[in-house]
Amino acid sequence: MKISSAVGEFKILQTVKNRDELLVLGSWNDLVRLFDSSRTFLVNRAENLFGLYLCKQECADFLTKILQQIDNQDSEDFRIEKNLTEKRYLA
């Protein structure tokens, strides 16, 4: 799932190894704005892509935080996409 909002741009992927674990991808600035930087790791240097693992409850809290920060002016900037042809990253 891809999320674009005023808070940042993120991709959320289900991990294969642990079904209760989700991988959140985004830029360093977008991720550390909402999460502790010690949890964030480099995924792809060329794309400036970083990630962190969340359990499903943490991800639900993350999505709630993004939704709470939307006001009427930002509603046009908020998008959620689900692409089945996303690039795959080995994590």
Secondary structure as UniProt FT lines:
FT   STRAND          2..5
FT   TURN            6..7
FT   STRAND          8..14
FT   TURN            19..20
FT   STRAND          21..26
FT   HELIX           28..34
FT   HELIX           37..39
FT   STRAND          41..44
FT   TURN            45..48
FT   STRAND          49..55
FT   HELIX           56..68
FT   TURN            72..77
FT   STRAND          79..81
FT   TURN            84..85
//
